[in-house]
């Protein structure tokens, strides 16, 4: 897991950080924010949680509760470079 402060929260900024820090093929668990839509096409295994419907995906068991409790953010990254 890692944390990085960013000035912009856009797809390009986040994807640059993800590519620099996370091994291709790793699982990334996030909320359904549009900026994360490209992760599977970039080679990551992406699970999402739709917080307007639930806090834990009933099919995959994916949740972002651990990181949200730590920082109040929406993404967990594993298998760092």
HTML snippet that shows the backbone in 3Dmol.js (N, CA, C, O; Angstrom):
<script src="https://3Dmol.org/build/3Dmol-min.js"></script>
<div id="view" style="width:600px;height:400px;position:relative"></div>
<script>
const pdb = `
ATOM      1  N   UNK A   1       0.848  -1.158   0.000  1.00  0.00           N
ATOM      2  CA  UNK A   1       0.000   0.000   0.000  1.00  0.00           C
ATOM      3  C   UNK A   1       0.900   1.229   0.000  1.00  0.00           C
ATOM      4  O   UNK A   1       1.966   1.218   0.615  1.00  0.00           O
ATOM      5  N   UNK A   2       0.480   2.283  -0.682  1.00  0.00           N
ATOM      6  CA  UNK A   2       1.239   3.529  -0.669  1.00  0.00           C
ATOM      7  C   UNK A   2       0.275   4.707  -0.695  1.00  0.00           C
ATOM      8  O   UNK A   2      -0.901   4.567  -1.031  1.00  0.00           O
ATOM      9  N   UNK A   3       0.797   5.851  -0.339  1.00  0.00           N
ATOM     10  CA  UNK A   3       0.029   7.080  -0.348  1.00  0.00           C
ATOM     11  C   UNK A   3       0.856   8.135  -1.061  1.00  0.00           C
ATOM     12  O   UNK A   3       2.065   8.234  -0.850  1.00  0.00           O
ATOM     13  N   UNK A   4       0.215   8.911  -1.893  1.00  0.00           N
ATOM     14  CA  UNK A   4       0.919   9.989  -2.582  1.00  0.00           C
ATOM     15  C   UNK A   4      -0.023  11.183  -2.711  1.00  0.00           C
ATOM     16  O   UNK A   4      -1.165  11.047  -3.149  1.00  0.00           O
ATOM     17  N   UNK A   5       0.472  12.344  -2.324  1.00  0.00           N
ATOM     18  CA  UNK A   5      -0.300  13.572  -2.444  1.00  0.00           C
ATOM     19  C   UNK A   5      -0.177  14.067  -3.884  1.00  0.00           C
ATOM     20  O   UNK A   5       0.921  14.113  -4.438  1.00  0.00           O
ATOM     21  N   UNK A   6      -1.302  14.434  -4.482  1.00  0.00           N
ATOM     22  CA  UNK A   6      -1.297  14.924  -5.863  1.00  0.00           C
ATOM     23  C   UNK A   6      -2.029  16.258  -5.943  1.00  0.00           C
ATOM     24  O   UNK A   6      -2.946  16.533  -5.170  1.00  0.00           O
ATOM     25  N   UNK A   7      -1.601  17.076  -6.896  1.00  0.00           N
ATOM     26  CA  UNK A   7      -2.251  18.367  -7.107  1.00  0.00           C
ATOM     27  C   UNK A   7      -3.524  18.214  -7.928  1.00  0.00           C
ATOM     28  O   UNK A   7      -4.494  18.945  -7.725  1.00  0.00           O
ATOM     29  N   UNK A   8      -3.515  17.257  -8.860  1.00  0.00           N
ATOM     30  CA  UNK A   8      -4.670  17.016  -9.723  1.00  0.00           C
ATOM     31  C   UNK A   8      -5.150  15.587  -9.528  1.00  0.00           C
ATOM     32  O   UNK A   8      -4.341  14.673  -9.364  1.00  0.00           O
ATOM     33  N   UNK A   9      -6.448  15.395  -9.544  1.00  0.00           N
ATOM     34  CA  UNK A   9      -7.037  14.065  -9.387  1.00  0.00           C
ATOM     35  C   UNK A   9      -7.631  13.576 -10.694  1.00  0.00           C
ATOM     36  O   UNK A   9      -8.702  12.968 -10.700  1.00  0.00           O
ATOM     37  N   UNK A  10      -6.950  13.833 -11.802  1.00  0.00           N
ATOM     38  CA  UNK A  10      -7.465  13.423 -13.092  1.00  0.00           C
ATOM     39  C   UNK A  10      -6.882  12.072 -13.511  1.00  0.00           C
ATOM     40  O   UNK A  10      -5.933  11.577 -12.902  1.00  0.00           O
ATOM     41  N   UNK A  11      -7.459  11.489 -14.553  1.00  0.00           N
ATOM     42  CA  UNK A  11      -7.051  10.166 -15.019  1.00  0.00           C
ATOM     43  C   UNK A  11      -5.563  10.125 -15.371  1.00  0.00           C
ATOM     44  O   UNK A  11      -4.877   9.173 -14.998  1.00  0.00           O
ATOM     45  N   UNK A  12      -5.056  11.120 -16.070  1.00  0.00           N
ATOM     46  CA  UNK A  12      -3.658  11.118 -16.507  1.00  0.00           C
ATOM     47  C   UNK A  12      -2.701  11.111 -15.321  1.00  0.00           C
ATOM     48  O   UNK A  12      -1.735  10.348 -15.304  1.00  0.00           O
ATOM     49  N   UNK A  13      -2.967  11.961 -14.330  1.00  0.00           N
ATOM     50  CA  UNK A  13      -2.110  12.022 -13.138  1.00  0.00           C
ATOM     51  C   UNK A  13      -2.131  10.709 -12.381  1.00  0.00           C
ATOM     52  O   UNK A  13      -1.081  10.177 -12.019  1.00  0.00           O
ATOM     53  N   UNK A  14      -3.330  10.182 -12.139  1.00  0.00           N
ATOM     54  CA  UNK A  14      -3.434   8.936 -11.376  1.00  0.00           C
ATOM     55  C   UNK A  14      -2.821   7.759 -12.129  1.00  0.00           C
ATOM     56  O   UNK A  14      -2.155   6.920 -11.523  1.00  0.00           O
ATOM     57  N   UNK A  15      -3.036   7.686 -13.432  1.00  0.00           N
ATOM     58  CA  UNK A  15      -2.479   6.581 -14.211  1.00  0.00           C
ATOM     59  C   UNK A  15      -0.951   6.622 -14.223  1.00  0.00           C
ATOM     60  O   UNK A  15      -0.310   5.573 -14.170  1.00  0.00           O
ATOM     61  N   UNK A  16      -0.364   7.803 -14.292  1.00  0.00           N
ATOM     62  CA  UNK A  16       1.101   7.924 -14.248  1.00  0.00           C
ATOM     63  C   UNK A  16       1.640   7.386 -12.930  1.00  0.00           C
ATOM     64  O   UNK A  16       2.646   6.676 -12.922  1.00  0.00           O
ATOM     65  N   UNK A  17       1.001   7.704 -11.837  1.00  0.00           N
ATOM     66  CA  UNK A  17       1.435   7.214 -10.520  1.00  0.00           C
ATOM     67  C   UNK A  17       1.241   5.706 -10.427  1.00  0.00           C
ATOM     68  O   UNK A  17       2.129   4.994  -9.958  1.00  0.00           O
ATOM     69  N   UNK A  18       0.099   5.221 -10.864  1.00  0.00           N
ATOM     70  CA  UNK A  18      -0.192   3.785 -10.816  1.00  0.00           C
ATOM     71  C   UNK A  18       0.843   3.010 -11.624  1.00  0.00           C
ATOM     72  O   UNK A  18       1.362   1.999 -11.151  1.00  0.00           O
ATOM     73  N   UNK A  19       1.151   3.467 -12.834  1.00  0.00           N
ATOM     74  CA  UNK A  19       2.131   2.772 -13.674  1.00  0.00           C
ATOM     75  C   UNK A  19       3.524   2.788 -13.058  1.00  0.00           C
ATOM     76  O   UNK A  19       4.295   1.844 -13.232  1.00  0.00           O
ATOM     77  N   UNK A  20       3.842   3.838 -12.352  1.00  0.00           N
ATOM     78  CA  UNK A  20       5.161   3.970 -11.731  1.00  0.00           C
ATOM     79  C   UNK A  20       5.289   3.104 -10.472  1.00  0.00           C
ATOM     80  O   UNK A  20       6.382   2.638 -10.152  1.00  0.00           O
ATOM     81  N   UNK A  21       4.193   2.890  -9.766  1.00  0.00           N
ATOM     82  CA  UNK A  21       4.247   2.254  -8.450  1.00  0.00           C
ATOM     83  C   UNK A  21       3.706   0.820  -8.385  1.00  0.00           C
ATOM     84  O   UNK A  21       4.033   0.084  -7.454  1.00  0.00           O
ATOM     85  N   UNK A  22       2.891   0.417  -9.351  1.00  0.00           N
ATOM     86  CA  UNK A  22       2.176  -0.858  -9.221  1.00  0.00           C
ATOM     87  C   UNK A  22       2.498  -1.787 -10.388  1.00  0.00           C
ATOM     88  O   UNK A  22       2.457  -1.379 -11.549  1.00  0.00           O
ATOM     89  N   UNK A  23       2.813  -3.018 -10.073  1.00  0.00           N
ATOM     90  CA  UNK A  23       3.150  -4.030 -11.061  1.00  0.00           C
ATOM     91  C   UNK A  23       1.917  -4.360 -11.913  1.00  0.00           C
ATOM     92  O   UNK A  23       0.826  -4.565 -11.380  1.00  0.00           O
ATOM     93  N   UNK A  24       2.099  -4.409 -13.236  1.00  0.00           N
ATOM     94  CA  UNK A  24       1.022  -4.813 -14.144  1.00  0.00           C
ATOM     95  C   UNK A  24       0.519  -6.189 -13.709  1.00  0.00           C
ATOM     96  O   UNK A  24       1.312  -7.054 -13.339  1.00  0.00           O
ATOM     97  N   UNK A  25      -0.788  -6.388 -13.753  1.00  0.00           N
ATOM     98  CA  UNK A  25      -1.390  -7.648 -13.337  1.00  0.00           C
ATOM     99  C   UNK A  25      -1.856  -7.645 -11.886  1.00  0.00           C
ATOM    100  O   UNK A  25      -2.538  -8.572 -11.451  1.00  0.00           O
ATOM    101  N   UNK A  26      -1.491  -6.606 -11.135  1.00  0.00           N
ATOM    102  CA  UNK A  26      -1.912  -6.504  -9.736  1.00  0.00           C
ATOM    103  C   UNK A  26      -3.395  -6.185  -9.642  1.00  0.00           C
ATOM    104  O   UNK A  26      -3.982  -5.630 -10.571  1.00  0.00           O
ATOM    105  N   UNK A  27      -3.995  -6.541  -8.512  1.00  0.00           N
ATOM    106  CA  UNK A  27      -5.369  -6.146  -8.228  1.00  0.00           C
ATOM    107  C   UNK A  27      -5.376  -4.707  -7.734  1.00  0.00           C
ATOM    108  O   UNK A  27      -4.553  -4.319  -6.905  1.00  0.00           O
ATOM    109  N   UNK A  28      -6.304  -3.930  -8.246  1.00  0.00           N
ATOM    110  CA  UNK A  28      -6.582  -2.597  -7.721  1.00  0.00           C
ATOM    111  C   UNK A  28      -8.060  -2.576  -7.387  1.00  0.00           C
ATOM    112  O   UNK A  28      -8.905  -2.873  -8.231  1.00  0.00           O
ATOM    113  N   UNK A  29      -8.364  -2.223  -6.148  1.00  0.00           N
ATOM    114  CA  UNK A  29      -9.747  -2.150  -5.696  1.00  0.00           C
ATOM    115  C   UNK A  29     -10.076  -0.674  -5.496  1.00  0.00           C
ATOM    116  O   UNK A  29      -9.382   0.027  -4.758  1.00  0.00           O
ATOM    117  N   UNK A  30     -11.140  -0.201  -6.157  1.00  0.00           N
ATOM    118  CA  UNK A  30     -11.491   1.213  -6.052  1.00  0.00           C
ATOM    119  C   UNK A  30     -13.002   1.389  -6.035  1.00  0.00           C
ATOM    120  O   UNK A  30     -13.771   0.446  -6.223  1.00  0.00           O
ATOM    121  N   UNK A  31     -13.389   2.626  -5.805  1.00  0.00           N
ATOM    122  CA  UNK A  31     -14.783   2.970  -6.012  1.00  0.00           C
ATOM    123  C   UNK A  31     -15.007   3.093  -7.517  1.00  0.00           C
ATOM    124  O   UNK A  31     -14.108   2.776  -8.296  1.00  0.00           O
ATOM    125  N   UNK A  32     -16.149   3.532  -7.930  1.00  0.00           N
ATOM    126  CA  UNK A  32     -16.498   3.566  -9.359  1.00  0.00           C
ATOM    127  C   UNK A  32     -16.186   4.903 -10.020  1.00  0.00           C
ATOM    128  O   UNK A  32     -16.839   5.279 -10.994  1.00  0.00           O
ATOM    129  N   UNK A  33     -15.210   5.614  -9.511  1.00  0.00           N
ATOM    130  CA  UNK A  33     -14.856   6.906 -10.085  1.00  0.00           C
ATOM    131  C   UNK A  33     -14.360   6.722 -11.515  1.00  0.00           C
ATOM    132  O   UNK A  33     -13.576   5.811 -11.783  1.00  0.00           O
ATOM    133  N   UNK A  34     -14.799   7.561 -12.422  1.00  0.00           N
ATOM    134  CA  UNK A  34     -14.524   7.453 -13.856  1.00  0.00           C
ATOM    135  C   UNK A  34     -13.025   7.408 -14.181  1.00  0.00           C
ATOM    136  O   UNK A  34     -12.640   6.760 -15.153  1.00  0.00           O
ATOM    137  N   UNK A  35     -12.192   8.060 -13.417  1.00  0.00           N
ATOM    138  CA  UNK A  35     -10.745   8.093 -13.693  1.00  0.00           C
ATOM    139  C   UNK A  35     -10.117   6.702 -13.647  1.00  0.00           C
ATOM    140  O   UNK A  35      -9.051   6.494 -14.226  1.00  0.00           O
ATOM    141  N   UNK A  36     -10.752   5.752 -12.975  1.00  0.00           N
ATOM    142  CA  UNK A  36     -10.205   4.400 -12.863  1.00  0.00           C
ATOM    143  C   UNK A  36     -10.686   3.465 -13.973  1.00  0.00           C
ATOM    144  O   UNK A  36     -10.262   2.310 -14.018  1.00  0.00           O
ATOM    145  N   UNK A  37     -11.548   3.927 -14.859  1.00  0.00           N
ATOM    146  CA  UNK A  37     -12.133   3.068 -15.893  1.00  0.00           C
ATOM    147  C   UNK A  37     -11.105   2.410 -16.815  1.00  0.00           C
ATOM    148  O   UNK A  37     -11.393   1.367 -17.401  1.00  0.00           O
ATOM    149  N   UNK A  38      -9.941   2.982 -16.953  1.00  0.00           N
ATOM    150  CA  UNK A  38      -8.929   2.489 -17.899  1.00  0.00           C
ATOM    151  C   UNK A  38      -8.030   1.405 -17.315  1.00  0.00           C
ATOM    152  O   UNK A  38      -7.203   0.856 -18.043  1.00  0.00           O
ATOM    153  N   UNK A  39      -8.157   1.078 -16.044  1.00  0.00           N
ATOM    154  CA  UNK A  39      -7.173   0.205 -15.397  1.00  0.00           C
ATOM    155  C   UNK A  39      -7.094  -1.187 -16.019  1.00  0.00           C
ATOM    156  O   UNK A  39      -5.992  -1.706 -16.192  1.00  0.00           O
ATOM    157  N   UNK A  40      -8.206  -1.802 -16.354  1.00  0.00           N
ATOM    158  CA  UNK A  40      -8.154  -3.138 -16.955  1.00  0.00           C
ATOM    159  C   UNK A  40      -7.479  -3.098 -18.321  1.00  0.00           C
ATOM    160  O   UNK A  40      -6.708  -3.998 -18.655  1.00  0.00           O
ATOM    161  N   UNK A  41      -7.757  -2.077 -19.106  1.00  0.00           N
ATOM    162  CA  UNK A  41      -7.118  -1.983 -20.428  1.00  0.00           C
ATOM    163  C   UNK A  41      -5.625  -1.687 -20.318  1.00  0.00           C
ATOM    164  O   UNK A  41      -4.886  -1.875 -21.284  1.00  0.00           O
ATOM    165  N   UNK A  42      -5.177  -1.227 -19.155  1.00  0.00           N
ATOM    166  CA  UNK A  42      -3.755  -0.975 -18.905  1.00  0.00           C
ATOM    167  C   UNK A  42      -3.058  -2.212 -18.330  1.00  0.00           C
ATOM    168  O   UNK A  42      -1.852  -2.184 -18.083  1.00  0.00           O
ATOM    169  N   UNK A  43      -3.812  -3.299 -18.117  1.00  0.00           N
ATOM    170  CA  UNK A  43      -3.208  -4.546 -17.656  1.00  0.00           C
ATOM    171  C   UNK A  43      -3.368  -4.858 -16.187  1.00  0.00           C
ATOM    172  O   UNK A  43      -2.783  -5.823 -15.696  1.00  0.00           O
ATOM    173  N   UNK A  44      -4.150  -4.062 -15.470  1.00  0.00           N
ATOM    174  CA  UNK A  44      -4.393  -4.311 -14.045  1.00  0.00           C
ATOM    175  C   UNK A  44      -5.680  -5.097 -13.870  1.00  0.00           C
ATOM    176  O   UNK A  44      -6.550  -5.069 -14.741  1.00  0.00           O
ATOM    177  N   UNK A  45      -5.807  -5.790 -12.766  1.00  0.00           N
ATOM    178  CA  UNK A  45      -7.034  -6.507 -12.421  1.00  0.00           C
ATOM    179  C   UNK A  45      -7.815  -5.576 -11.501  1.00  0.00           C
ATOM    180  O   UNK A  45      -7.415  -5.347 -10.359  1.00  0.00           O
ATOM    181  N   UNK A  46      -8.917  -5.046 -11.990  1.00  0.00           N
ATOM    182  CA  UNK A  46      -9.626  -3.970 -11.309  1.00  0.00           C
ATOM    183  C   UNK A  46     -10.968  -4.442 -10.775  1.00  0.00           C
ATOM    184  O   UNK A  46     -11.828  -4.897 -11.530  1.00  0.00           O
ATOM    185  N   UNK A  47     -11.136  -4.326  -9.469  1.00  0.00           N
ATOM    186  CA  UNK A  47     -12.415  -4.601  -8.818  1.00  0.00           C
ATOM    187  C   UNK A  47     -12.971  -3.279  -8.325  1.00  0.00           C
ATOM    188  O   UNK A  47     -12.223  -2.429  -7.842  1.00  0.00           O
ATOM    189  N   UNK A  48     -14.273  -3.101  -8.442  1.00  0.00           N
ATOM    190  CA  UNK A  48     -14.894  -1.856  -8.008  1.00  0.00           C
ATOM    191  C   UNK A  48     -15.995  -2.105  -6.994  1.00  0.00           C
ATOM    192  O   UNK A  48     -16.560  -3.194  -6.900  1.00  0.00           O
ATOM    193  N   UNK A  49     -16.277  -1.051  -6.240  1.00  0.00           N
ATOM    194  CA  UNK A  49     -17.381  -1.048  -5.296  1.00  0.00           C
ATOM    195  C   UNK A  49     -18.225   0.183  -5.597  1.00  0.00           C
ATOM    196  O   UNK A  49     -17.722   1.306  -5.593  1.00  0.00           O
ATOM    197  N   UNK A  50     -19.496  -0.032  -5.855  1.00  0.00           N
ATOM    198  CA  UNK A  50     -20.414   1.078  -6.108  1.00  0.00           C
ATOM    199  C   UNK A  50     -20.999   1.510  -4.763  1.00  0.00           C
ATOM    200  O   UNK A  50     -21.923   0.882  -4.247  1.00  0.00           O
ATOM    201  N   UNK A  51     -20.455   2.577  -4.210  1.00  0.00           N
ATOM    202  CA  UNK A  51     -20.866   3.003  -2.872  1.00  0.00           C
ATOM    203  C   UNK A  51     -22.289   3.545  -2.808  1.00  0.00           C
ATOM    204  O   UNK A  51     -22.833   3.702  -1.715  1.00  0.00           O
ATOM    205  N   UNK A  52     -22.895   3.829  -3.935  1.00  0.00           N
ATOM    206  CA  UNK A  52     -24.301   4.240  -3.898  1.00  0.00           C
ATOM    207  C   UNK A  52     -25.215   3.026  -3.697  1.00  0.00           C
ATOM    208  O   UNK A  52     -26.391   3.178  -3.367  1.00  0.00           O
ATOM    209  N   UNK A  53     -24.664   1.815  -3.900  1.00  0.00           N
ATOM    210  CA  UNK A  53     -25.448   0.590  -3.722  1.00  0.00           C
ATOM    211  C   UNK A  53     -25.029  -0.215  -2.491  1.00  0.00           C
ATOM    212  O   UNK A  53     -25.878  -0.788  -1.808  1.00  0.00           O
ATOM    213  N   UNK A  54     -23.719  -0.261  -2.202  1.00  0.00           N
ATOM    214  CA  UNK A  54     -23.229  -1.042  -1.069  1.00  0.00           C
ATOM    215  C   UNK A  54     -21.791  -0.635  -0.735  1.00  0.00           C
ATOM    216  O   UNK A  54     -21.156   0.108  -1.484  1.00  0.00           O
ATOM    217  N   UNK A  55     -21.297  -1.126   0.383  1.00  0.00           N
ATOM    218  CA  UNK A  55     -19.924  -0.833   0.778  1.00  0.00           C
ATOM    219  C   UNK A  55     -18.996  -2.030   0.569  1.00  0.00           C
ATOM    220  O   UNK A  55     -17.779  -1.922   0.717  1.00  0.00           O
ATOM    221  N   UNK A  56     -19.591  -3.169   0.225  1.00  0.00           N
ATOM    222  CA  UNK A  56     -18.836  -4.374  -0.105  1.00  0.00           C
ATOM    223  C   UNK A  56     -19.550  -5.032  -1.275  1.00  0.00           C
ATOM    224  O   UNK A  56     -20.744  -5.325  -1.201  1.00  0.00           O
ATOM    225  N   UNK A  57     -18.809  -5.263  -2.363  1.00  0.00           N
ATOM    226  CA  UNK A  57     -19.432  -5.860  -3.539  1.00  0.00           C
ATOM    227  C   UNK A  57     -19.940  -7.257  -3.188  1.00  0.00           C
ATOM    228  O   UNK A  57     -19.153  -8.093  -2.744  1.00  0.00           O
ATOM    229  N   UNK A  58     -21.225  -7.532  -3.373  1.00  0.00           N
ATOM    230  CA  UNK A  58     -21.778  -8.829  -2.975  1.00  0.00           C
ATOM    231  C   UNK A  58     -21.262  -9.992  -3.809  1.00  0.00           C
ATOM    232  O   UNK A  58     -21.291 -11.132  -3.343  1.00  0.00           O
ATOM    233  N   UNK A  59     -20.792  -9.743  -5.022  1.00  0.00           N
ATOM    234  CA  UNK A  59     -20.291 -10.819  -5.884  1.00  0.00           C
ATOM    235  C   UNK A  59     -18.810 -11.109  -5.659  1.00  0.00           C
ATOM    236  O   UNK A  59     -18.412 -12.271  -5.577  1.00  0.00           O
ATOM    237  N   UNK A  60     -17.989 -10.057  -5.557  1.00  0.00           N
ATOM    238  CA  UNK A  60     -16.535 -10.254  -5.454  1.00  0.00           C
ATOM    239  C   UNK A  60     -16.007 -10.141  -4.035  1.00  0.00           C
ATOM    240  O   UNK A  60     -14.911 -10.617  -3.741  1.00  0.00           O
ATOM    241  N   UNK A  61     -16.778  -9.514  -3.150  1.00  0.00           N
ATOM    242  CA  UNK A  61     -16.311  -9.268  -1.793  1.00  0.00           C
ATOM    243  C   UNK A  61     -15.380  -8.072  -1.693  1.00  0.00           C
ATOM    244  O   UNK A  61     -14.879  -7.767  -0.610  1.00  0.00           O
ATOM    245  N   UNK A  62     -15.142  -7.388  -2.813  1.00  0.00           N
ATOM    246  CA  UNK A  62     -14.246  -6.230  -2.830  1.00  0.00           C
ATOM    247  C   UNK A  62     -14.825  -5.093  -1.986  1.00  0.00           C
ATOM    248  O   UNK A  62     -16.030  -4.841  -2.007  1.00  0.00           O
ATOM    249  N   UNK A  63     -13.958  -4.419  -1.252  1.00  0.00           N
ATOM    250  CA  UNK A  63     -14.367  -3.245  -0.481  1.00  0.00           C
ATOM    251  C   UNK A  63     -13.172  -2.309  -0.331  1.00  0.00           C
ATOM    252  O   UNK A  63     -12.022  -2.719  -0.490  1.00  0.00           O
ATOM    253  N   UNK A  64     -13.457  -1.065  -0.028  1.00  0.00           N
ATOM    254  CA  UNK A  64     -12.405  -0.070   0.181  1.00  0.00           C
ATOM    255  C   UNK A  64     -12.399   0.414   1.625  1.00  0.00           C
ATOM    256  O   UNK A  64     -11.820   1.459   1.920  1.00  0.00           O
ATOM    257  N   UNK A  65     -13.028  -0.320   2.519  1.00  0.00           N
ATOM    258  CA  UNK A  65     -13.161   0.118   3.905  1.00  0.00           C
ATOM    259  C   UNK A  65     -11.823   0.289   4.603  1.00  0.00           C
ATOM    260  O   UNK A  65     -11.672   1.212   5.403  1.00  0.00           O
ATOM    261  N   UNK A  66     -10.853  -0.563   4.330  1.00  0.00           N
ATOM    262  CA  UNK A  66      -9.558  -0.475   5.020  1.00  0.00           C
ATOM    263  C   UNK A  66      -8.876   0.854   4.752  1.00  0.00           C
ATOM    264  O   UNK A  66      -8.448   1.531   5.687  1.00  0.00           O
ATOM    265  N   UNK A  67      -8.771   1.229   3.505  1.00  0.00           N
ATOM    266  CA  UNK A  67      -8.087   2.470   3.162  1.00  0.00           C
ATOM    267  C   UNK A  67      -8.937   3.681   3.504  1.00  0.00           C
ATOM    268  O   UNK A  67      -8.398   4.710   3.910  1.00  0.00           O
ATOM    269  N   UNK A  68     -10.249   3.586   3.352  1.00  0.00           N
ATOM    270  CA  UNK A  68     -11.106   4.718   3.701  1.00  0.00           C
ATOM    271  C   UNK A  68     -11.017   5.007   5.188  1.00  0.00           C
ATOM    272  O   UNK A  68     -11.057   6.167   5.597  1.00  0.00           O
ATOM    273  N   UNK A  69     -10.899   3.980   5.992  1.00  0.00           N
ATOM    274  CA  UNK A  69     -10.747   4.187   7.422  1.00  0.00           C
ATOM    275  C   UNK A  69      -9.419   4.829   7.779  1.00  0.00           C
ATOM    276  O   UNK A  69      -9.309   5.519   8.793  1.00  0.00           O
ATOM    277  N   UNK A  70      -8.409   4.603   6.949  1.00  0.00           N
ATOM    278  CA  UNK A  70      -7.090   5.162   7.199  1.00  0.00           C
ATOM    279  C   UNK A  70      -7.005   6.615   6.753  1.00  0.00           C
ATOM    280  O   UNK A  70      -6.547   7.470   7.511  1.00  0.00           O
ATOM    281  N   UNK A  71      -7.438   6.900   5.538  1.00  0.00           N
ATOM    282  CA  UNK A  71      -7.264   8.248   4.982  1.00  0.00           C
ATOM    283  C   UNK A  71      -8.534   8.882   4.442  1.00  0.00           C
ATOM    284  O   UNK A  71      -8.538  10.070   4.119  1.00  0.00           O
ATOM    285  N   UNK A  72      -9.606   8.120   4.340  1.00  0.00           N
ATOM    286  CA  UNK A  72     -10.802   8.676   3.745  1.00  0.00           C
ATOM    287  C   UNK A  72     -10.713   8.764   2.234  1.00  0.00           C
ATOM    288  O   UNK A  72     -11.389   9.596   1.629  1.00  0.00           O
ATOM    289  N   UNK A  73      -9.894   7.924   1.604  1.00  0.00           N
ATOM    290  CA  UNK A  73      -9.742   7.935   0.153  1.00  0.00           C
ATOM    291  C   UNK A  73     -10.417   6.688  -0.408  1.00  0.00           C
ATOM    292  O   UNK A  73     -10.993   5.910   0.352  1.00  0.00           O
ATOM    293  N   UNK A  74     -10.357   6.480  -1.730  1.00  0.00           N
ATOM    294  CA  UNK A  74     -11.132   5.422  -2.340  1.00  0.00           C
ATOM    295  C   UNK A  74     -10.375   4.341  -3.064  1.00  0.00           C
ATOM    296  O   UNK A  74     -10.974   3.681  -3.912  1.00  0.00           O
ATOM    297  N   UNK A  75      -9.090   4.102  -2.796  1.00  0.00           N
ATOM    298  CA  UNK A  75      -8.396   3.134  -3.614  1.00  0.00           C
ATOM    299  C   UNK A  75      -7.363   2.356  -2.811  1.00  0.00           C
ATOM    300  O   UNK A  75      -6.694   2.922  -1.946  1.00  0.00           O
ATOM    301  N   UNK A  76      -7.230   1.069  -3.089  1.00  0.00           N
ATOM    302  CA  UNK A  76      -6.213   0.226  -2.468  1.00  0.00           C
ATOM    303  C   UNK A  76      -5.331  -0.306  -3.578  1.00  0.00           C
ATOM    304  O   UNK A  76      -5.828  -0.841  -4.568  1.00  0.00           O
ATOM    305  N   UNK A  77      -4.026  -0.163  -3.420  1.00  0.00           N
ATOM    306  CA  UNK A  77      -3.075  -0.640  -4.399  1.00  0.00           C
ATOM    307  C   UNK A  77      -2.179  -1.705  -3.747  1.00  0.00           C
ATOM    308  O   UNK A  77      -1.695  -1.512  -2.632  1.00  0.00           O
ATOM    309  N   UNK A  78      -1.962  -2.811  -4.434  1.00  0.00           N
ATOM    310  CA  UNK A  78      -1.093  -3.867  -3.912  1.00  0.00           C
ATOM    311  C   UNK A  78      -0.049  -4.237  -4.952  1.00  0.00           C
ATOM    312  O   UNK A  78      -0.164  -3.850  -6.115  1.00  0.00           O
ATOM    313  N   UNK A  79       0.975  -4.989  -4.537  1.00  0.00           N
ATOM    314  CA  UNK A  79       2.060  -5.446  -5.410  1.00  0.00           C
ATOM    315  C   UNK A  79       2.817  -4.279  -6.012  1.00  0.00           C
ATOM    316  O   UNK A  79       2.876  -4.132  -7.233  1.00  0.00           O
ATOM    317  N   UNK A  80       3.386  -3.462  -5.171  1.00  0.00           N
ATOM    318  CA  UNK A  80       4.096  -2.275  -5.615  1.00  0.00           C
ATOM    319  C   UNK A  80       5.409  -2.619  -6.262  1.00  0.00           C
ATOM    320  O   UNK A  80       6.010  -3.647  -5.950  1.00  0.00           O
ATOM    321  N   UNK A  81       5.866  -1.762  -7.172  1.00  0.00           N
ATOM    322  CA  UNK A  81       7.145  -1.934  -7.849  1.00  0.00           C
ATOM    323  C   UNK A  81       8.254  -1.691  -6.856  1.00  0.00           C
ATOM    324  O   UNK A  81       9.430  -1.783  -7.209  1.00  0.00           O
TER     325      UNK A  81
END
`;
const viewer = $3Dmol.createViewer("view");
viewer.addModel(pdb, "pdb");
viewer.setStyle({}, {cartoon: {color: "spectrum"}});
viewer.zoomTo();
viewer.render();
</script>
